[in-house]
Amino acid sequence: MRFYIVTAVIAILLIIVVILAVRLNSPYTAGDDQTRFVDKHGSVETSVSVQHADKTHDVILTSHRVWVHDTTYADLYHRDTIPALDSMATEAQDNNGDSKFVMVQRDYQLFITVK
């Protein structure tokens, strides 16, 4: 009887080790769609950001790095000027711990669809 219990415990531990190994080697983090590393054998790594240019303009920057056989094949960049969003009041704190309301530019939300 004890042999079966020991065998069952060992089997459960092996299953747990296999599950952990698969999860740790997965490029995806738990709970979201971000990767920990890029498969550089054949992939396109894309980055999108919006930067404030001035009070009335923002710049959307899209960059692509193309990976082929573990080397960078190309780096592609595209910039577009877009209208800046309005300002909003938010609470800010200085180095002394004093806080006050200040006006800051709103940031764009980014939604990406991949097919």
N, C-alpha and C positions, 0 to 999 in steps of 0.2 A: 504494500500500500504506500509506504514511504517513497519507493522508487517512482511511482506515478506522480506523486506530489512534486518531487524534485524535478522530474522531467517536465511537468506542466509549468513550474516556475521558470525553468531554463528557457522553455519555448516562449513564454511571455516576455522574458527579458530580451531574447533575441529579436522578437517582433518590435519591441520598443526601440532597440538599437537600430534596426533597419529603418524604422519610421523617422527617427532623429537624423540618421545619415542622409536620407532622401531629402528631408526638409532643409538641412544645413547646406546641401549641395544645390538646392533649387535657386535659380536666379531671382526669385520673387520673395519679398518680405511678407510676413504675416499681416493680413488685414488691409493691404493696399496693393496697388499695381506698380510699385516702384521696384526696379531691379537693383541688386547689389553689384552686379558686374555685367559687362556687355560681351556677348558672344562675338569675338573678333574674327571668327572664321568667315563669316558672311552676314553682315548686318548694316543697318543704317541707324546711327545714334543721332537723335534730334533734340534740340533745345529751343524753347520759345521763351522770350522775356519781353517785358515792356518797361522802358525807362522814361523818366520825365525829362523832356528836352528843355522846355520853358513853361511859362504859365498857361499857354494856349496849345501846346503841342507835346505829344508823346511819340516815342519811337518804338515800334515793335521789331524785335530782332529775332530772326529765325536762322538757326545754324544746323547744318547736317554734316556729320562725319561718316564717310562710307568706309567700311572695313571689308577687305577681301584677303583671305588667307593670312590673317593675323598682322596685316599691315594697313596703314591708312592709305586708301586709294585717292580720296579727295576730301577737302574741306570746303563746304559751300555756305555762303552767308547771304542773307537777304534782309535789307532794312526798308521799312516803310514808315512814313510820318503819318500819324493819325491825330485827330483832335483830342486834346486833354479833357478829362472829365472835370466837373465842378469841384469846388473845395468843400471840406467838411470840418466841423469843430471836433476836436478830440482832446483828451486830457494828456498832458505831457509832464514829465518830472525831470528836474535838473539834477546836477551832481550833489547838491545839498539836500535833496529830498523834497524840495518845494515843488508843488504841482500847480498848474494853471491850464486853462483851456487855450489852445492854439488852433489856427486854421491850417490844414494840410490838404494836398491834392489827393483825390480819390484814385485808387488803383483799379485797373481793369481786371476782371476775372477771366481766366483762361479755361476754355473748354476745348478738348481735342478729340476728334473722331478719327479712328484708324480703321480702315477697311482692308 
